[in-house]
Amino acid sequence: MASEIRNEALWESGAAKIEWVKRNMPLLNGIEKEFEAEKPFKGLRIALSVHLEAKTAYLCKVLAAGGAEMFVTGSNPLSTQDDVAAGLVHDGLNVFAWYNATEDEYHSHISKVIQAKPNVIIDDGGDLVNLIHNEYPELITEVIGGCEETTTGIIRLKAMDKAGALKFPMVLVNDADCKHLFDNRYGTGQSVWDGINRTTNLIVAGKNVVVAGYGWCGKGVAMRAKGLGASVIVTEIDPIKAMEAVMDGFKVMPMKEAAKVGDFFVTVTGCADVIGEEAFMNMKDGAICCNAGHFDVEVNMAKLREIAESSYTARSNIVGYRLKNGNTVFVIAEGRLVNLAAGDGHPAEIMDMSFAIQALSAEYLVKNRDKLRSGGSMTLNVPKDIDRKVAERKLAAWGISVDKLTPEQEKYLNGWEV
């Protein structure tokens, strides 16, 4: 076993965190038992790069229960929890990650995971997939396939696939209904405000909240802001999503206008330079910016540091930037994922569904390895039976049952004659 973590002595704290989420993740509990019995990953190496906190750690343990040799790293320098990493190492997994890694350290950690010659890749944002294609192409033949967790990663994968650069199949986990409809909306909505509230200790009610992007994540952030008593403004580039935001009761305007009135700004787009120099210079004194998209490029931190006359730590995980107009703009968690770099991420019950899809999709790849390289697109949708299985199991865990069609109803729905 090989690992690079901050402090192995922290394992007991990490183990307690993992045990807590395990109690609240019944789908993974069931899958863990199935994997222990069937060993679908026996003899295989799985490389995983996902935000390294307790829920991710439990997913790693479930995959290990299925016979996989796990090589684990984080997907963000500020989201790794050192005690959780230690807990996994104590349980015999290979972990390369620590909190607040430098750019070089982060690259070194994901490189070591790839150097393990993985057969399956579990990615969050596409770092592992990009690394193996760009720096370790000789290892691609070892890879059966992989799974991608997030919208940003899928954007990168589809671009690679369109260019003919993606050399092994990747399952688009984020596009599964049981992922994006719940994780992106309810998970992001709650965890973003958890991160903001615990970091700022400021009230949201009565404030103007600007949400950049009205995809499923943006919908969740806006909905929770409204529930906390804020007046919500949405910025968008898509006229259909903008129209949807209006009909959901929110104001819609360009960022340059929203910047003048916003108190809190949350970017949720997957794009770069969403809040740039013009917006910063239009903001009120004391405006607070944060990002809920995968990479730290949505709030243009490079430009903000360039135009700021000075900066200072205003509070733990909050930096104030004094601008030449005399105003100070505050940024939470260096513009990195606010719900993970300033919080504990999505609730366990939500990640139970997302990680159940990850685990079952990885199993699907392995069981169908000989059928998935037959040409055509290398980006694959999650099979509908997996999506449905996860939904049925979640309802069962809640003690909820639903109606079923009778044979007569099926005949009616599938027919065309009156």
FENFENFEN-V773123 format. One record per backbone hydrogen bond with DSSP energy under -0.5 kcal/mol. CO is the residue of the C=O (numbers start at 0). NH is the residue of the N-H. If there is no record, write none. Layout:
BEGIN
co=CO nh=NH
co=CO nh=NH
END
This chain:
BEGIN
co=3 nh=96
co=6 nh=9
co=7 nh=10
co=9 nh=12
co=9 nh=13
co=10 nh=14
co=11 nh=15
co=12 nh=16
co=13 nh=17
co=14 nh=18
co=15 nh=19
co=16 nh=20
co=17 nh=21
co=18 nh=22
co=19 nh=23
co=20 nh=23
co=21 nh=24
co=24 nh=28
co=25 nh=29
co=26 nh=30
co=27 nh=31
co=28 nh=32
co=29 nh=33
co=30 nh=34
co=31 nh=35
co=32 nh=36
co=33 nh=37
co=34 nh=38
co=38 nh=41
co=40 nh=43
co=43 nh=68
co=44 nh=118
co=44 nh=119
co=45 nh=70
co=46 nh=121
co=47 nh=72
co=48 nh=123
co=50 nh=52
co=51 nh=80
co=52 nh=56
co=53 nh=57
co=54 nh=58
co=55 nh=59
co=56 nh=60
co=57 nh=61
co=58 nh=62
co=59 nh=63
co=60 nh=64
co=61 nh=65
co=62 nh=67
co=63 nh=66
co=65 nh=40
co=66 nh=42
co=67 nh=69
co=68 nh=45
co=69 nh=93
co=70 nh=47
co=71 nh=95
co=72 nh=49
co=75 nh=78
co=75 nh=79
co=76 nh=99
co=76 nh=100
co=79 nh=81
co=80 nh=84
co=81 nh=85
co=82 nh=86
co=83 nh=87
co=84 nh=88
co=85 nh=89
co=86 nh=90
co=87 nh=92
co=88 nh=91
co=92 nh=94
co=93 nh=71
co=94 nh=3
co=97 nh=100
co=101 nh=105
co=102 nh=106
co=103 nh=107
co=104 nh=108
co=105 nh=109
co=106 nh=110
co=107 nh=111
co=108 nh=112
co=109 nh=113
co=110 nh=114
co=112 nh=115
co=113 nh=116
co=118 nh=143
co=118 nh=144
co=119 nh=46
co=120 nh=122
co=120 nh=146
co=121 nh=48
co=122 nh=148
co=125 nh=129
co=126 nh=130
co=127 nh=131
co=128 nh=132
co=129 nh=133
co=130 nh=134
co=130 nh=135
co=135 nh=138
co=136 nh=139
co=138 nh=141
co=139 nh=142
co=143 nh=168
co=144 nh=120
co=145 nh=170
co=146 nh=122
co=147 nh=172
co=147 nh=173
co=149 nh=153
co=150 nh=154
co=151 nh=155
co=152 nh=156
co=153 nh=157
co=154 nh=158
co=155 nh=159
co=156 nh=160
co=157 nh=161
co=158 nh=162
co=159 nh=164
co=159 nh=165
co=160 nh=163
co=164 nh=166
co=168 nh=145
co=169 nh=379
co=170 nh=147
co=170 nh=172
co=171 nh=174
co=171 nh=381
co=172 nh=175
co=173 nh=179
co=175 nh=178
co=175 nh=179
co=176 nh=180
co=178 nh=181
co=178 nh=182
co=178 nh=183
co=179 nh=184
co=181 nh=185
co=181 nh=186
co=182 nh=187
co=184 nh=188
co=185 nh=189
co=186 nh=190
co=187 nh=191
co=188 nh=192
co=189 nh=193
co=190 nh=194
co=191 nh=195
co=192 nh=196
co=193 nh=197
co=194 nh=198
co=195 nh=199
co=196 nh=200
co=203 nh=206
co=206 nh=208
co=206 nh=230
co=207 nh=209
co=207 nh=262
co=207 nh=263
co=208 nh=210
co=208 nh=232
co=209 nh=211
co=209 nh=265
co=210 nh=212
co=210 nh=234
co=211 nh=267
co=214 nh=218
co=215 nh=219
co=216 nh=220
co=217 nh=221
co=218 nh=222
co=219 nh=223
co=220 nh=224
co=221 nh=225
co=222 nh=226
co=223 nh=227
co=224 nh=229
co=225 nh=228
co=228 nh=205
co=229 nh=231
co=230 nh=208
co=231 nh=250
co=232 nh=210
co=233 nh=252
co=234 nh=212
co=236 nh=238
co=237 nh=241
co=238 nh=242
co=239 nh=243
co=240 nh=244
co=241 nh=245
co=242 nh=246
co=243 nh=247
co=244 nh=249
co=245 nh=248
co=250 nh=233
co=253 nh=256
co=253 nh=257
co=254 nh=258
co=256 nh=259
co=257 nh=260
co=257 nh=261
co=258 nh=283
co=262 nh=287
co=263 nh=209
co=264 nh=289
co=265 nh=211
co=266 nh=291
co=273 nh=275
co=274 nh=299
co=275 nh=279
co=276 nh=280
co=277 nh=281
co=278 nh=281
co=278 nh=282
co=279 nh=282
co=283 nh=286
co=286 nh=329
co=287 nh=264
co=288 nh=331
co=289 nh=266
co=290 nh=337
co=294 nh=296
co=294 nh=297
co=296 nh=272
co=297 nh=273
co=297 nh=274
co=297 nh=299
co=298 nh=300
co=299 nh=303
co=300 nh=304
co=301 nh=305
co=302 nh=306
co=303 nh=307
co=309 nh=321
co=311 nh=313
co=311 nh=319
co=314 nh=317
co=316 nh=332
co=317 nh=313
co=317 nh=314
co=318 nh=330
co=319 nh=311
co=319 nh=321
co=320 nh=322
co=320 nh=328
co=321 nh=308
co=321 nh=309
co=322 nh=325
co=326 nh=322
co=327 nh=285
co=328 nh=320
co=329 nh=288
co=330 nh=318
co=331 nh=334
co=332 nh=335
co=335 nh=290
co=336 nh=339
co=336 nh=340
co=337 nh=341
co=338 nh=344
co=346 nh=349
co=346 nh=350
co=347 nh=351
co=348 nh=352
co=349 nh=352
co=349 nh=353
co=350 nh=354
co=351 nh=355
co=352 nh=356
co=353 nh=357
co=354 nh=358
co=355 nh=359
co=356 nh=360
co=357 nh=361
co=358 nh=362
co=359 nh=363
co=360 nh=364
co=361 nh=365
co=362 nh=366
co=363 nh=367
co=365 nh=368
co=367 nh=370
co=367 nh=371
co=370 nh=373
co=377 nh=169
co=377 nh=379
co=379 nh=171
co=382 nh=385
co=382 nh=386
co=383 nh=387
co=384 nh=388
co=385 nh=389
co=386 nh=390
co=387 nh=391
co=388 nh=392
co=389 nh=393
co=390 nh=394
co=391 nh=395
co=392 nh=396
co=393 nh=397
co=394 nh=398
co=394 nh=399
co=395 nh=398
co=405 nh=409
co=406 nh=410
co=407 nh=411
co=408 nh=412
co=409 nh=413
co=410 nh=414
co=411 nh=414
END
